[in-house]
Amino acid sequence: MSEPTVVQLATRQLAAYNAADLDAFCGCYHDDIVVLDEDGSVSLQGAAPFRERYRPMFEQGNFGAQVDQRLHLGAHCVDAESYWRVGADGERTEGDVLVRYLARDGKIAVVQFLR
């Protein structure tokens, strides 16, 4: 079987995100995942911290996102996403974000959020 492309990985992780399936979501990411903030600083690194960051949100549910536009080239993919979530206080927030993915070894190795 061939290695999944970055577009397949981005699509798969978004479907898992929208289904609040933490195992499937985290399964799309490399063991050494690096999460970058808008200025390129590392905000998180490694599968365990990545899972822990998302665990509370996935346990609560009540969130979702959709891709409004996608660009890709080689191992790179950039999605323009619209998202929504309902906080523990019951307040709904919505927004837009650019998400950059870089694939390595059949997984997403780098993800960067541009707000």
Secondary structure, 3 states (H helix, E strand, C coil): CCCCCHHHHHHHHHHHHHCCCHHHHHCCEEEEEEEECCCCCEEEECHHHHHHHHHHHHHHCCEEEEEEEEEEECCEEEEEEEEEEECCCCCEEEEEEEEEEEEECCEEEEEEEEC
